[in-house]
């Protein structure tokens, strides 16, 4: 039986990594070993970034809601508590969009939250 050599599979693997490393600077896009390290690092950072994006957007929405609440004489935590007691189930993303686009509707939400707390 003939001896099997791994050149074809190795070349495929190397080409795949070098394709992922396209656009990297210097040897990180040319040499396999450094490209492989750079690609592994970039994949880790991409994975971390996908999770971090969710946190960052939630922080942004909370900041926007908090600013709109302060304009209506209320703080964020009491506003959210009042909405929960009033039975209004809106997520933070939609609340922040309402706060930006429709100030009158957000003021009504604040009034509803205040009345639910009393």
N, C-alpha and C positions, 0 to 999 in steps of 0.2 A: 504494500500500500504506500502511496506517495506521501511524502512529508508535507504537512500543511504549514504554510507560512502566514504570518499575521499582517503582512504589509497592507493588504487591501482594507482591512478593518481599521488598522492604525491610521491610514491616510484619511479614511472617512471620519474618524473621530477627531483627528487634527483639523480637518477642514471645517468640521462643525464648530469647534471651539474658535478657530480663527475667524469664521464668519460672525460669530457672536461678539468677537473683540474688534470688529471693524469700527474705525473711528476713534479707537483708543490711541493715546500718544506713544510715539517711539516704539520700543521693542514690545510693548504690551499688545500691539496689533500685528507684529511680524513673527516673533519667536513663540513657539508653542508653549514652552514651560512658563514664561512670564505671562503670556496671554491666558493660559489656563488659570493661573493665580488671580489675575485681574478679573476674569469672567466669574470665577467663584465668589470673589468679593463683591462684584457688582450684583450678582444674583441675591446674595445675602442682604445687601442694602435695598434692593428692590422689594424683597419680602418684608423687611422691616418697614419700608416706606409705605407699603400698602396698608399696614396696620396703623402707622402713625397718622396717615391722612384722615382716617376716621376720627381719631382723637382731636386732630387740629380743627376739623370742621365742626365737631361738637363744641369745642371751646369758642369758636367764632360765633356760632349760633347763640350760645349762652351769653356772650358779651353783648351781642346785638339786642337780645331780649332784655338784658339787664339795663342797658342804656335807655331803651324805650320805656321800661318800667319807671326808671328814675325821673324821666320827663313827666310821668303821670303821678308822681309822688308815692311810689311804692318800690320796695326792693324785690330782687329776683326771687328769693326763696319764699317770701310770703305770697307773691303772685302765683308761683307754681303750686303752692299749697292750696291757695284759694281756687285755682282752676280744678285741682283734683277733687276738692270738696264740692265744687259746683257740678262735677260730672262731665267737664269738658276734657275730652281726650285728644289733644292735639300734640303732635311731636314738635321738638324744638326747631327742626328745619322749617316747618310750615309757620310756626309762630314768628320766627325771625323774618320770613318773607312777608308776613302780614305787617310786622312792625316797620319794615322798610317801605312797602308799597302802599299800604292803606292804614294811615295813622288813626282815622276815625274808628275803624273796626277794632284796632288794637286798644283804643281808649275804652270801647264798649267791653272788651274782654277784661280789662283792668277793673272796670266798674262791677262786672259780674263776679270777679274774684273777690273784690272787697265786700260785696253783699253776702257772698257765701261764707266769709270768715266771721261776719257779725251775727 
